[in-house]
């Protein structure tokens, strides 16, 4: 994106101009979530890899947004996004 701008070719007697715009590639999931099975009471960690770092991540369970709490820990480091479900119960399925 930093290459966007107005470019000119000046030969003294004439000038050619070009406006350059650069569109960023959309962020993609490069490593999908994996299905997990765990005994009740254990923490469960889900993670996915993204094509870019520092992307706004939102986690959902059954269509409802998950927020950081004592139950859920949301982590993001570089291109990896991780959800940790603490002290899992059958309701977490």
C-alpha positions as CSV (number, residue, x, y, z in Angstrom):
1,X,0.0,0.0,0.0
2,X,2.9,2.4,0.6
3,X,3.7,2.2,-3.1
4,X,0.4,4.0,-4.0
5,X,0.7,7.6,-5.3
6,X,1.2,9.8,-8.3
7,X,4.2,8.8,-10.5
8,X,5.6,11.0,-13.2
9,X,8.1,10.6,-16.0
10,X,9.6,14.0,-16.8
11,X,11.8,14.4,-19.9
12,X,12.0,18.2,-19.8
13,X,9.8,18.9,-22.7
14,X,6.9,16.6,-21.7
15,X,5.6,14.8,-18.6
16,X,3.7,11.6,-18.3
17,X,1.7,10.9,-15.2
18,X,0.2,7.8,-13.6
19,X,-1.9,7.3,-10.5
20,X,-1.1,4.0,-8.8
21,X,-3.3,2.4,-6.3
22,X,-2.6,-0.9,-4.5
23,X,-5.3,-3.1,-3.0
24,X,-4.4,-5.3,-0.1
25,X,-5.1,-9.0,-0.3
26,X,-7.9,-10.1,2.0
27,X,-7.0,-12.0,5.1
28,X,-7.4,-15.7,4.8
29,X,-7.4,-18.7,7.2
30,X,-4.2,-20.7,6.3
31,X,-4.7,-23.4,8.9
32,X,-8.2,-24.4,9.9
33,X,-9.6,-25.3,13.3
34,X,-9.4,-28.9,14.2
35,X,-12.1,-30.9,15.9
36,X,-11.3,-31.8,19.5
37,X,-12.6,-34.3,22.1
38,X,-11.7,-33.9,25.7
39,X,-12.7,-35.3,29.1
40,X,-14.8,-32.9,31.2
41,X,-12.8,-30.7,33.5
42,X,-9.8,-30.2,31.2
43,X,-8.9,-27.0,29.2
44,X,-9.4,-27.1,25.5
45,X,-7.3,-25.1,23.1
46,X,-8.5,-24.2,19.6
47,X,-6.3,-22.3,17.2
48,X,-6.1,-21.2,13.6
49,X,-3.5,-19.6,11.4
50,X,-4.1,-16.5,9.3
51,X,-2.4,-15.0,6.3
52,X,-1.7,-11.7,8.1
53,X,-0.9,-10.7,11.7
54,X,-2.8,-8.1,13.8
55,X,-6.2,-8.9,12.3
56,X,-9.3,-8.4,14.4
57,X,-10.5,-11.9,15.4
58,X,-14.0,-12.8,16.7
59,X,-14.8,-16.1,18.2
60,X,-18.3,-17.6,18.2
61,X,-20.0,-20.6,19.7
62,X,-23.3,-21.6,18.1
63,X,-23.6,-18.2,16.5
64,X,-23.1,-16.3,19.8
65,X,-20.0,-14.1,20.3
66,X,-17.4,-15.3,22.9
67,X,-15.8,-12.7,25.0
68,X,-12.7,-13.0,27.2
69,X,-13.7,-14.2,30.7
70,X,-12.8,-16.7,33.4
71,X,-14.3,-19.3,31.1
72,X,-12.7,-18.2,27.9
73,X,-9.2,-16.9,27.1
74,X,-8.7,-15.3,23.7
75,X,-5.1,-15.0,22.5
76,X,-3.5,-13.7,19.4
77,X,0.2,-13.9,18.6
78,X,1.3,-13.0,15.2
79,X,-0.7,-14.9,12.7
80,X,-2.0,-17.4,15.3
81,X,-5.4,-17.0,17.0
82,X,-6.2,-19.2,20.0
83,X,-9.3,-19.8,22.1
84,X,-8.8,-21.6,25.4
85,X,-11.9,-23.0,27.0
86,X,-11.2,-23.4,30.7
87,X,-12.5,-26.3,32.8
88,X,-14.6,-27.8,30.0
89,X,-18.1,-29.2,30.6
90,X,-20.5,-31.1,28.3
91,X,-22.2,-27.7,27.7
92,X,-19.1,-26.6,25.9
93,X,-19.8,-29.2,23.1
